[in-house]
Amino acid sequence: MARTPHEQKPDKRRKYDDAFKAEALRLAGESRSTRAAARQLGISEKLLYRWQQQQAAVELDRSGED
């Protein structure tokens, strides 16, 4: 079955809401390792590292506003 040009492929990426991300970051902060936290949450270690980097950038930006 061929796709017509206006049909889009379904997005196979999982989407995580802000509440899940916040909980993941909290758990990673309390955990002995990001790897262990990612494993416990069932998400990619790289994804959790990316969220941590984004959070650090936001916090750095906020501290520069003073």
PyMOL commands that set and color helices and strands:
alter all, ss='L'
color gray80, all
select helices_A, chain A and resi 18-30+34-41+45-64
alter helices_A, ss='H'
color red, helices_A
deselect
rebuild
show_as cartoon
